[in-house]
Amino acid sequence: MKFKINKEYFLTGLRQVINIVSSKPQMTVLGNVLIKAEANKVMLTTTNLDLGIRCAIKADVEAEGEITLPARKLASLIAKMSHQEVSVESSDGQTARIRSGTNDVKRFIGLKAEDFPALPSFVDQHSYNLGPQELSNMLRCVSYAKSTDENRYILNSVFFNFAEGKLTLVATDGRRLALISREMEINQEDEGSIILPAKTVVELSKLLTQGKNVKISFSERQVAFDIEVNEESAEKGLVGSIYLVSKIVEGSYPNYKQVIPKEAEHRIKVDRELMLNTVQLAAELTNDKQSSVRLRMLENCLEISGQSAEYGEITNPIEVDYSGPEVQIGFNPNFLCDPLSNISKDEVFFEFKDEMSPGVFKTLDNFLCVVMPLRS
């Protein structure tokens, strides 16, 4: 194997795949990146057995071949090379020589490619195409609501449901639930759902920014995202597509529909950014023991207040579209700020019944977030 490559192209490729590499891998080879040189490109692949990523970068390949090298150490070496052109060669498929200008790593020890686990392959049972920006926005609108408790593995995930002519994404930690949907052409025989692990959600969100189209394919146990690179990524050396394949969380996702209030007794219309800023301000005067802000709904007015024995109290009124009885409800300020920070619509509707019932944020683009109140 022998190829020459632009240093920045090489680093761009390594950045796509390196995040899933464990600092303490189960097996030594899982700490390595598989490098395969062919035609006019170099393929880079990493895996932790649950999740795998592959991308391709432009290169001048003189001799085809493959090798695995320690991923993080390789990235650190390349970043410190003095010249823009980097030469990599290996005659035995187990050690590599890396040169750049006067820099010469005469012997960089790796492992043979046959020791590297192959990425899972499967026959697509379901397949859909989406715009990566749209999918990225949908993930941003819901992913904050998933549980961070790794023992609650079902809730530590995002639910994808392809059914009833739409794609629906759902996340919940048991105290709040975020949902967004978009219409899609889905044949009845192609309907299906997956539970996407938290780590995969994080990596997918990063990779989607590189693409102009994404194909989602899944079977009963695995899901693949084939992200066709956009022009900006191509200018940085990426070619073809970035391929991410992941195991699916096994089990049944909770019946999220029963958590969503069937109808609201009261609704206010409010400016998203104004409400976000006011809640954040009120939260400044709360503390860990009293992490609660109160919403007081009055005629065309929403009062947002926060207080603690340590810092004092604050009350700020904002103008809203509301005509109904006076109602006061307490919430964890983070549960209010998270949806308001991650949706893009300026106009938000907040629905509620009474101080003991959940509040619901809604927008006109099929988004909602159910937030449980704090008991007084």
N, C-alpha and C positions, 0 to 999 in steps of 0.2 A: 504494500500500500504506500502511495506517495501522492501528496497533493499540496498545492499552495493556496492560501486563502487570505483575504483581507482580515486584519486583526479585529476590526469593529464588527464585520459580518460574523466572525467566529463567536465573539462575545454576545452578539444579539441572539444567535442560536442557542448558546449555552444558557442564557437567561430564561429562555422559554421552557427549558426542561429541568433546570437544576433545583427548583423549589421543592419538588417531591422527594429529593434524595435525602435520606435520613443521615444525621451525623453519627448515629450508632446503628447501622443497618444489621438486619438479621443475618445476612450473609455478606461477605466482603464484596462480592460482585455487585450487590445492590447499591453500593456506594460509588459505583462507576457509571460512566456514560458510554453507551455503545456508539462507536463511530464507524460508519460504513461509507466508503468513498466509491462513487460510481458515476460514470458519464461526466456531467459538468456540475455535480453537486455532492455534498456530504450530508448524510442522514445522521441525526443525533437522537438517541433514544434513552430514556431513563424509566425506571419502574420501582415501585415499592411493593409489588405483587397485588395491592389493592387498586392502584392507580398507575397508569403509564402514559407518557407523553412522547411523541415523535415529531420532529420538524426537519426541514431540509434547508440548506444554505448554499449559496453559490460558491463554487470552488473550481480551480484549475487542476483536474485530476490527471496525473501522469500514469499512475498504476492503481487499479482497483484493489480493494481489500477491506478488512475490518479488524477492529481491536476494541477493547474496553479499557478506559483509563479513569483514574480517580476524579470524579466530576468536580468537586469543589476546589481541589488542588489544581486541576487543569485550568479552571476559570481564573484562579488567582495568578497562575503563571502567565497566561495569555494577556491578562490585564497589565502586567508589569513589563511585557516585551517592549523593546525600544523602537521597533519599526512597524510600519503598517502592514507589511507582507510577512506572513508566517508560513513556514514550511514544516510539514509533518510527514514522517515516513516511518515505516515499520517493515522489517524483513521477516520477522518470526511471528507476527501477530500477537506478541506478548509484551514487547517493549517498544517504545517509540523514541525517535529523535525529533526534537522540536527546535527550530532555529528561526531567528528574526534579527536581521542585521548582525551585530557582533554577539548577540545572545545565542548560546548554544547549549541546550539541554541534551547532552549526549545519550542519556539513557533514562527514560521515564518509564517506570515499571507499571504494567497493567495486568490484565487477564485476557485470556483468549475469548473470542466472541461466542464460541459454542458454550461457554459457561454462563452466558447471559440469558435470563429467562425471556422467552418470546412473549411479546404482547398478546393478550387473549384475542383470538379470532372467533367470530361467530357468524352464523347466517342471520341476516337482519329479519326479524319478525315484523318490525314496525320501522318506518322511516319517514322523516318529515324534513322540510327545508324552511329555514327562517332567516330573517335578517339579524346579524349578530348584535347590532345596536339595540334592536327591539328586545331581543332576549336578555341582553345586559340590563336594560332598563327594568324589565320584569323582575329579574333576580334582585336588583337593588331595592325594588319596592317591597319585597317580602323577606329577604334573607336575614335581616336584623331580628326578626321575630322567632327564629328557630332557637331551640334550647342550647345552652352552652354546657349542659351537664352531659358528659360523655357516657354516663351510665344509662341515660334515656336515649338510646341510640336511634329509636324511631323518630323522636322529636328533634334530635340533633341533625336535622336534614331538611331538604326542601322537596315537597311532593309535586310531581309533574303529572297532570291528568289530561290525556288526549281523548276527549269524548264530547258528545253532544254538539259537534261542530265548533269546538273551541279548545284552546290550550289554556289550562288553569294551573297556576303556581300557588302553592299554599305553604306557609310556615307557621308553627305555633310552639310556644313553650309551656302551654297550659294556663298562662295568665293573660296572654294576648294572642291574636291570630291575624295574620296578614294574608290577603288573597288578591290576585290580579288575574284577569283572563283576557284573551284576545280571540277573535273569530278566526277559524281555520277550516279549510276544506278537509274533512276527515271522513273517510269511508267507514261504515260500521264495522267491517271486518278488520280495519286497521286501528280501532280504538284500543287504548291501553294506558297503563300508568307505571311510573317508576318513582322510587324514593332515592333521591340523590344525596350521598354522604356530604357532610360539612366540608371536608378537605377538598372534595371534587368541586363543590360550589365555589370555593375560594379560587382554585386554579382556573376553573372555567371563566369566572368573571374577569380574571386578568387576561386570559387568552383571547376573549371575544373582542377586545379592543384592537386586535391585530387583523381582523377579518372583514370580508365583504359579503360572505355567505356562510351559513353553517348548516350542515346536515346532521340531524339527530337520528341515530339508529339504536334500537335496543331489543334485547331478548328477555327471557325471564330472569337472568342473573347479571347481565352486563349491559352497559350503555356506551356508545361511542359518539363523540362530537368531532366531526371533520370540518375544520374551519379553513375556508379558502382565504389565503392572505390578500390583504388589500394593497393598493399601490404604495402607500406610505411604508408598509412593512417590506414590500419588495425592494424599495430603495435602500433598505437597511440590510439587504442580503437574503431575506427569506424567499423561498420559492415554493410553488405548489400550495400545500396546506399544512396546517398544524393538526395533528391527530391526537385526541385525548380519549382514552378508554378507561372505564372504571367499573368496579363491582357495584351492584345495586344493593341497598339496604334490604335485607329480607324481613318480611313481616307485613302486617296490614296497617296502613295509616289510619289514625282515628277519623271517625265520621265528623269532618269539620263542619258540614252543613248544619248539624244540630246546635252548634255553638253560635251561629249567626242569628241574631234576633230577627224574627219573621217580619215585624213591622215596628216602626218607631212612632212614639207618641209625640215627640217634639224634635225639631230640627233647626239648627242655626246655619247660616251661610257666613263664612269668614274668610278673610285674606290669609293665605297659608303663611307667608313670611312674617306678617304682623303677629299672628298667633304664636308662631315659633319663637320669635324674638321676645315676646312678652312672657311666655312660659320659661324660657331660659333665664330671663331676668329674675323672675319669681323664685326659681330654683336656687339662685345664688344665696338666698337667705335661709335655705333649708340645710340640714346636716344629715349624716348617715342614719341617725336614729329617727329623725323626723323628715324623711325624704318624701314629702307630699306637697303638692300644690292643689289649691282648691279652685274650681270653676264655679262661678255664681252667675247663672243666667237670669237676666232681667230684660225688660222691654227694650229691644234693640241695643242691648248692652251685654257684654261679657266681662265680668270682673275676674281677674286671675291674681291669686294671692299666694304668698309663701311666708312661712314664719318658723322661727326656732328660738328657744330660750337663749341660745348662744349668740345669735346674730341679730335678732329683732324680727320685724315684719314689713311686708311690702304688699301693696294692692294697686293694680293697674287696670283701668277700664279700657276696653276697646269696642269700637262700634261694630255691631253685627246686624244681620237681618234676622230678627226673632220677635215673635209675638206669642207669648204663652206665660204660664205661671212661673214664679220664681223657684229655681231649683239649684241646689248646691251639691257638688260631687267632688270627692278627693281622688287624685290619681298620682301614681308614681310619675314624676316629671319626665323621666327617660322614655316611658311608654307613650307619652304625648309627643316628645321631640323626635323620636326615631321615625315614625311615619311622615311627620311634617318635614323632616330633613331629606327624606329619600324620594318623595314623589315630586313631580315636576309641574303639576297643575297649580295655577295661582289661586283658583277658587276651590275651596274645600267645604264640605258639608259635615257637620257633627251632629249625630243623632243620639238621643238619650230618652230614658223613661223617667227614672227617679234616682235618688242617691245610692240605692242598693243595686242597681242594674248596670250592665256594661254600657260603655259609650262606643259609638261606631263612627270612625272617619270614613267618608266616601268621596269619590271624585266622579266626574262624568266619563272617565275612561276605564270603567269596570274595575276599579280598585276599591277595596275596603279593608279596614283594620279594626278589629274588635278589641277593646281594652277593658279589662276588669277594674272596677273601682277599688279604692282602699277604704276599709271600714273605719268609721270614726272611733 
